[in-house]
C-alpha cells in the first residue's frame, strides 16, 4: 500500500516496519496487524507488541493523504497511471512523488 510520509526515506520506512513485524512475531501476535482487533484494546498483548501495532497504525493513518493526492493508495494504480504519462511529466516524477512511500505489509 502507498502512504504519504515525506519525513522518512523509503529505506527508513522499510526498516521500521520490518522491526515492528519482527516484534509482533516475537510476541506471537503477528495476526493482530489486521484492522479491528480488539485484543489490543483490552491490553491482552505485551507492551512491546502494542507499541509495534501503534507504529503500524500511525503509518496506515497516512493512507488518506496519499489517496487525497493521488486518488489511490494502490501501487498498481500508480504504476498504471505513470505508464500513461507523457515524457515531460514522467521526467518530473521524483518531485511529484517525493513523499509517496510503499509500505511493506509484513506478509511472508
Phi, psi and omega per residue, in radians:
X1 nan 2.626 3.101
X2 -1.654 2.513 3.059
X3 -2.355 2.825 3.063
X4 -1.737 1.981 -3.073
X5 -2.645 1.162 -3.075
X6 -1.155 -0.322 -3.098
X7 -1.366 -0.169 3.075
X8 -2.162 2.586 3.016
X9 -1.339 2.890 3.074
X10 -1.062 -0.729 -3.129
X11 -1.091 -0.719 3.131
X12 -1.143 -0.725 3.108
X13 -1.063 -0.801 3.133
X14 -1.034 -0.781 -3.129
X15 -1.100 -0.756 -3.130
X16 -1.164 -0.778 -3.136
X17 -1.165 -0.664 3.090
X18 -1.056 -0.769 3.117
X19 -1.108 -0.709 3.096
X20 -1.034 -0.825 -3.120
X21 -1.197 -0.570 3.075
X22 -1.123 -0.730 3.108
X23 -1.127 -0.712 3.119
X24 -1.117 -0.739 3.090
X25 -1.101 -0.737 3.125
X26 -1.024 -0.661 -3.139
X27 -1.487 -0.112 3.135
X28 1.282 0.456 -3.086
X29 -2.230 0.529 -3.115
X30 -1.050 -0.407 3.111
X31 -1.159 -0.282 -3.092
X32 -1.341 -0.012 3.102
X33 -1.265 -0.212 3.058
X34 -1.239 2.435 -3.122
X35 -1.115 2.576 3.023
X36 1.583 0.118 3.136
X37 -1.221 2.249 -3.115
X38 -1.583 -0.231 -3.111
X39 -1.061 -0.620 -3.119
X40 -1.158 -0.674 -3.114
X41 -1.131 -0.528 -3.092
X42 -1.605 0.053 3.106
X43 1.206 0.426 -3.097
X44 -1.535 0.171 3.079
X45 -2.142 2.691 -3.137
X46 -1.049 2.662 -3.132
X47 -0.997 -0.656 3.126
X48 -1.013 -0.732 3.127
X49 -1.259 -0.686 3.111
X50 -1.081 -0.685 3.107
X51 -1.148 -0.719 3.104
X52 -1.113 -0.737 3.117
X53 -1.143 -0.646 3.105
X54 -1.125 -0.687 3.109
X55 -1.140 -0.773 3.111
X56 -1.085 -0.726 3.110
X57 -1.104 -0.674 3.112
X58 -1.111 -0.725 3.089
X59 -1.144 -0.743 3.129
X60 -1.117 -0.476 3.137
X61 -1.147 -0.249 -3.138
X62 -1.534 0.051 3.094
X63 -1.144 -0.758 -3.076
X64 -1.006 -0.673 -3.129
X65 -1.174 -0.730 3.126
X66 -1.199 -0.601 3.083
X67 -1.152 -0.660 3.105
X68 -1.151 -0.637 -3.100
X69 -1.410 -0.677 -3.038
X70 -1.923 -0.260 -3.092
X71 1.547 -0.035 -3.112
X72 -2.888 2.755 3.006
X73 -1.969 0.262 -3.107
X74 -1.565 2.148 3.063
X75 -1.045 -0.621 3.136
X76 -1.120 -0.761 3.128
X77 -1.112 -0.683 3.108
X78 -1.123 -0.777 3.134
X79 -1.082 -0.728 3.122
X80 -1.128 -0.733 3.129
X81 -1.143 -0.716 -3.132
X82 -1.157 -0.549 3.137
X83 -1.193 -0.300 -3.138
X84 -1.715 -0.018 -3.100
X85 -1.301 2.590 3.042
X86 -1.324 2.904 -3.043
X87 -1.001 -0.724 -3.100
X88 -1.160 -0.798 3.130
X89 -1.181 -0.733 3.129
X90 -1.062 -0.683 3.136
X91 -1.103 -0.418 -3.121
X92 -1.661 0.245 -3.028
X93 -1.087 -0.609 -3.122
X94 -1.075 -0.752 3.127
X95 -1.195 -0.743 -3.090
X96 -1.190 -0.524 -3.067
X97 -1.930 0.340 -2.997
X98 -0.990 -0.502 -3.114
X99 -1.818 0.024 -3.126
X100 -1.422 2.293 3.124
X101 -2.254 2.584 3.055
X102 -1.647 1.984 -3.112
X103 -1.550 2.095 3.082
X104 -1.135 2.495 -3.094
X105 -1.609 -0.223 3.067
X106 1.473 0.195 3.102
X107 -1.413 2.501 -3.136
X108 -1.152 nan nan
